[in-house]
Amino acid sequence: MTIASFDYVIVGAGSAGCVLANRLSADGRHTVLLLEAGPPDTYPWIHIPIGYAKTMFNPKVNWCFYTVPDPGMNGRSIYWPRGKTLGGSSSINGLISIRGQRQDYDRWAAAGNTGWSYADVLPYFRRLEHAPFGDPVFHGTNGPLWCSPIGRGHELIEAIIAGAGELGIPRNDDFNGADQEGAGYYHLSTKRGWRCSTATAYLRPARCRANLRVETRARATRLVFDGKRADGVIYRHRGEELTARARREILLCAGALQSPQLLQLSGVGAPSLLHRFGIPVVHELRGVGENLQDHLQARVIFACTRPITTNDDLRSWWRMMKMGMEYVLTRGGPMAIGINQGGIFARAAAGAALPDVQFHVATLSSDMAGSPTHPFSGFTMSICQLRPESRGSVRIQSVDPLEPPALQPNYLSTTNDRAMLIAGIRLARRLAATRALAPYVKAEYRPGPDRLHRATMTFSSSRKTPAERFSTRAEPARWATSDAIPWPWSTASSRFTECRRCVWSTAASCPRWSQAIPTSLWS
Ligand SMILES: Cc1cc2nc3c(=O)[nH]c(=O)nc-3n(C[C@H](O)[C@H](O)[C@H](O)COP(=O)(O)OP(=O)(O)OC[C@H]3O[C@@H](n4cnc5c(N)ncnc54)[C@H](O)[C@@H]3O)c2cc1C
């Protein structure tokens, strides 16, 4: 059944989709339909920063994907959370407001991607941001997405910053400023202590517009083509199968995993894959679902000598009450922070010209991000290589659109990726041994000296030991060169949209999109 025609149909109300819904409906000249598979973002823990732990494994607002068994992980399937609600992953993410490095954007431009140099993207970062601090050359003050500094310092993070200084890593109070290298506090996507997702920043102000229709629990299952031009979306809503027609454009914003799935289900992809499932080829595009990238993250956990960690706060009723009161009265304190508050961008490889590893430092520890904290004082340094070389894929494994695709990250499949992870862990251990930080370190709890050779800092034979303890931070991305994806149908192909991470996460709003990061944990 065709419900109606719209000028634009947007699939997925996540980071990218909410921004596009706002911008495309702003002048009132065009009608816009926004389809979101998940429910409205009414779950209260979405909006309270510490609620990260409550959404991490919650299937109501999280797709809770798993990768296929990965040889680089000793055959383990790795948990990949993705947001499933208005705001998408920006409603469940770690709230860290961070950009790429200037040189990375310039490298993209130099590779032929016109419009993606740092000078090109900076105006968009400034436009999206409400960050009334720092150098105005790099920050905007009138954008809808609030970016807030962490209100007060933490003894442990200060020790880490001082320890980093001993290793020659400078203090950096603004990773999104002139230079990303250094150690400091992250800025958070929060507004007066509440999560500032793209749903609250962009969609909420636009919801009252007569030309914007938002459907939640509306799952797109296929695109409809007129020849090679996509002009409709079939979706399921309240038990019915409906078709929405698009007069101008369809914008696929279902994220790095589900946008390619939808294309493949609709006959756009590698013929060999489509034939396997009996799907007629509408357009041959071998790049769809290929070149999947993810940032694997190693979580190095230390037992702390002092009861100053969030683990300690959460073990004491009194301290929890205090935390709760502080949040209620001031919208501050630990509840106003996600999980990671300290960050480091450093050069771990010998001779590196740019920071090549990123640390997320949490004043707590747990077996997995979002799982219950340990019954001892602990803190975590999560380390990821910034430019991983391993490449994987997203491929349908069924014609049923409700079946998740096969996610194959191929973690640690290059020598350099393995070496970089070791270099990052080695850096964490050097940091833990500094004069400033050592008094806080009781012991390395994970991976522990038996897990990764302290002396040689190498993986044991066959990489088995450490790899069985990695998992992901769940920020996968795909990279496709413009000639690999010519986008024959109407999309927002060359439009540069604003969103958190901007070029990193606008998914299908641009054919040359890429995104990165992720993490993993010692589980
Ligand atoms: C746990 C976690 C922590 C993270 N931490 C950070 C962080 O601290 N800082 C940072 O910058 N980034 C972080 N990220 C990454 C960042 O949130 C994502 O890169 C970004 O939100 C991706 O935006 P997107 O628009 O591509 O996809 P999403 O925001 O994931 O949006 C996709 C939307 O499409 C919907 N959808 C999917 N399939 C369909 C369908 N068939 N029909 C209709 N709707 C559909 C989904 O439900 C979802 O709402 C994190 C991500 C996760 C999951």
The ligand as a MOL file (V3000), in Angstrom:
LIG
                    3D

  0  0  0     0  0            999 V3000
M  V30 BEGIN CTAB
M  V30 COUNTS 53 58 0 0 0
M  V30 BEGIN ATOM
M  V30 1 C 28.0810 2.3610 22.1960 0
M  V30 2 C 28.6030 3.4310 21.2890 0
M  V30 3 C 29.4830 4.4020 21.7860 0
M  V30 4 C 29.9420 5.4180 20.9500 0
M  V30 5 N 30.6860 6.4360 21.4810 0
M  V30 6 C 30.9510 7.5280 20.7250 0
M  V30 7 C 31.5270 8.6830 21.3020 0
M  V30 8 O 31.7560 8.7410 22.5080 0
M  V30 9 N 31.8020 9.7370 20.4940 0
M  V30 10 C 31.5010 9.7050 19.1510 0
M  V30 11 O 31.7460 10.6930 18.4550 0
M  V30 12 N 30.9480 8.6210 18.5780 0
M  V30 13 C 30.6350 7.5560 19.3460 0
M  V30 14 N 29.9970 6.4870 18.7920 0
M  V30 15 C 29.7620 6.5010 17.3390 0
M  V30 16 C 28.6460 7.4160 16.8910 0
M  V30 17 O 27.5880 7.4170 17.8030 0
M  V30 18 C 28.2100 6.9080 15.5270 0
M  V30 19 O 29.3220 6.9900 14.6660 0
M  V30 20 C 27.0890 7.7000 14.9010 0
M  V30 21 O 26.0330 7.8870 15.7970 0
M  V30 22 C 26.6060 6.9700 13.6490 0
M  V30 23 O 25.6260 7.7510 13.0300 0
M  V30 24 P 24.7620 7.1820 11.8220 0
M  V30 25 O 23.7800 8.2230 11.4730 0
M  V30 26 O 25.6810 6.6860 10.7720 0
M  V30 27 O 24.0410 5.8810 12.4120 0
M  V30 28 P 23.1010 5.7380 13.6670 0
M  V30 29 O 23.1840 6.9310 14.5480 0
M  V30 30 O 23.3920 4.4140 14.2630 0
M  V30 31 O 21.6430 5.7640 13.0320 0
M  V30 32 C 21.0980 4.7330 12.2630 0
M  V30 33 C 19.5990 4.7190 12.5440 0
M  V30 34 O 18.9530 3.9710 11.5380 0
M  V30 35 C 17.9680 3.1540 12.1400 0
M  V30 36 N 17.7310 2.0270 11.2240 0
M  V30 37 C 18.5680 1.0180 10.9390 0
M  V30 38 N 18.0110 0.2110 10.0270 0
M  V30 39 C 16.8120 0.7370 9.7380 0
M  V30 40 C 15.7630 0.3450 8.8590 0
M  V30 41 N 15.8710 -0.7470 8.0930 0
M  V30 42 N 14.6390 1.1050 8.8140 0
M  V30 43 C 14.5170 2.2270 9.5780 0
M  V30 44 N 15.4880 2.6260 10.4330 0
M  V30 45 C 16.6170 1.8910 10.4910 0
M  V30 46 C 18.5870 2.7590 13.4550 0
M  V30 47 O 17.6300 2.2780 14.3760 0
M  V30 48 C 19.2440 4.0580 13.8680 0
M  V30 49 O 18.3750 4.8740 14.6030 0
M  V30 50 C 29.5500 5.4350 19.5880 0
M  V30 51 C 28.6770 4.4570 19.0810 0
M  V30 52 C 28.1860 3.4720 19.9190 0
M  V30 53 C 27.2060 2.4550 19.3780 0
M  V30 END ATOM
M  V30 BEGIN BOND
M  V30 1 1 1 2
M  V30 2 1 2 3
M  V30 3 2 2 52
M  V30 4 2 3 4
M  V30 5 1 4 5
M  V30 6 1 4 50
M  V30 7 2 5 6
M  V30 8 1 6 7
M  V30 9 1 6 13
M  V30 10 2 7 8
M  V30 11 1 7 9
M  V30 12 1 9 10
M  V30 13 2 10 11
M  V30 14 1 10 12
M  V30 15 2 12 13
M  V30 16 1 13 14
M  V30 17 1 14 15
M  V30 18 1 14 50
M  V30 19 1 15 16
M  V30 20 1 16 17
M  V30 21 1 16 18
M  V30 22 1 18 19
M  V30 23 1 18 20
M  V30 24 1 20 21
M  V30 25 1 20 22
M  V30 26 1 22 23
M  V30 27 1 23 24
M  V30 28 2 24 25
M  V30 29 1 24 26
M  V30 30 1 24 27
M  V30 31 1 27 28
M  V30 32 2 28 29
M  V30 33 1 28 30
M  V30 34 1 28 31
M  V30 35 1 31 32
M  V30 36 1 32 33
M  V30 37 1 33 34
M  V30 38 1 33 48
M  V30 39 1 34 35
M  V30 40 1 35 36
M  V30 41 1 35 46
M  V30 42 1 36 37
M  V30 43 1 36 45
M  V30 44 2 37 38
M  V30 45 1 38 39
M  V30 46 1 39 40
M  V30 47 2 39 45
M  V30 48 1 40 41
M  V30 49 2 40 42
M  V30 50 1 42 43
M  V30 51 2 43 44
M  V30 52 1 44 45
M  V30 53 1 46 47
M  V30 54 1 46 48
M  V30 55 1 48 49
M  V30 56 2 50 51
M  V30 57 1 51 52
M  V30 58 1 52 53
M  V30 END BOND
M  V30 END CTAB
M  END
